[in-house]
């Protein structure tokens, strides 16, 4: 079954993608699969800005919301995404 989701990109993710919104038509899936599919559209050098290469996980670099709720209060990367859902990616700024 295919579903339609909207992805909002903020900060550097918007700059990488060249847009603040993407519409995806995908197979019904979990958040991890959708994020991995999404970054395939990013330039290769920019992928590591979203996906931590050591952890193979976007969460150190992004706050991920599904319909306005942070995915850690749901089922994390295993959260199922349904037709009409909105995913928001907010970059996490690291400092030192």
Secondary structure per residue as TSV (DSSP state, phi and psi in degrees):
chain	resnum	aa	ss	phi	psi
A	1	X	-	360.0	130.4
A	2	X	E	-96.0	144.4
A	3	X	E	-129.2	162.3
A	4	X	E	-113.9	127.8
A	5	X	E	-130.0	152.0
A	6	X	E	-104.9	138.1
A	7	X	E	-119.6	121.9
A	8	X	E	-97.6	132.6
A	9	X	E	-116.5	126.6
A	10	X	-	-115.2	159.1
A	11	X	T	57.8	-133.7
A	12	X	H	-65.1	-25.6
A	13	X	H	-65.6	-35.8
A	14	X	H	-65.2	-42.2
A	15	X	H	-63.1	-42.2
A	16	X	H	-62.7	-46.8
A	17	X	H	-79.8	-19.6
A	18	X	T	77.2	14.0
A	19	X	S	-157.2	159.9
A	20	X	S	-98.6	-5.2
A	21	X	E	-144.2	141.5
A	22	X	E	-130.5	141.4
A	23	X	E	-107.2	128.4
A	24	X	E	-119.9	137.5
A	25	X	E	-112.9	115.1
A	26	X	E	-138.6	167.4
A	27	X	E	-71.4	143.6
A	28	X	S	-55.3	132.1
A	29	X	E	-159.0	-176.2
A	30	X	E	-96.0	170.6
A	31	X	H	-61.6	-40.7
A	32	X	H	-60.2	-45.5
A	33	X	H	-64.4	-38.7
A	34	X	H	-67.2	-43.5
A	35	X	H	-62.8	-43.5
A	36	X	H	-62.3	-40.6
A	37	X	H	-65.7	-39.0
A	38	X	H	-62.6	-45.5
A	39	X	H	-69.0	-16.5
A	40	X	T	-63.7	-21.3
A	41	X	T	-85.5	-9.0
A	42	X	S	-82.2	152.4
A	43	X	-	-58.4	145.5
A	44	X	H	-56.7	-39.0
A	45	X	H	-70.2	-18.9
A	46	X	H	-90.2	-15.0
A	47	X	H	-59.1	-38.5
A	48	X	H	-69.3	-13.9
A	49	X	H	-71.6	-23.3
A	50	X	H	-102.3	-49.0
A	51	X	S	-98.5	119.0
A	52	X	B	-65.5	119.6
A	53	X	T	-66.9	-29.2
A	54	X	T	-76.4	-36.7
A	55	X	T	-97.0	-15.1
A	56	X	T	53.7	46.3
A	57	X	B	-145.4	134.9
A	58	X	S	-81.6	-15.7
A	59	X	T	-65.9	-26.1
A	60	X	T	-67.8	-22.3
A	61	X	T	-109.7	-8.6
A	62	X	E	-148.0	142.4
A	63	X	E	-90.8	124.5
A	64	X	E	-113.4	121.3
A	65	X	E	-111.2	140.7
A	66	X	E	-118.6	113.2
A	67	X	T	53.6	40.6
A	68	X	T	84.0	0.5
A	69	X	E	-113.1	132.6
A	70	X	E	-65.0	134.7
A	71	X	G	-66.1	-19.2
A	72	X	G	-67.9	-22.0
A	73	X	G	-88.7	-3.1
A	74	X	T	-103.0	-118.1
A	75	X	T	-119.4	30.3
A	76	X	G	59.5	-140.7
A	77	X	G	-70.5	-12.3
A	78	X	G	-85.7	-0.3
A	79	X	-	-59.6	125.9
A	80	X	E	-73.8	140.6
A	81	X	E	-110.2	134.7
A	82	X	-	-114.0	166.5
A	83	X	T	-55.9	131.5
A	84	X	T	87.5	-2.4
A	85	X	-	-68.8	156.5
A	86	X	E	-119.3	127.4
A	87	X	E	-106.5	133.2
A	88	X	E	-120.7	130.6
A	89	X	E	-111.1	119.9
A	90	X	E	-117.3	122.6
A	91	X	E	-67.7	144.3
A	92	X	-	-98.8	128.8
A	93	X	-	-93.4	123.9
A	94	X	-	-100.4	141.8
A	95	X	-	-136.3	172.4
A	96	X	-	-162.3	360.0
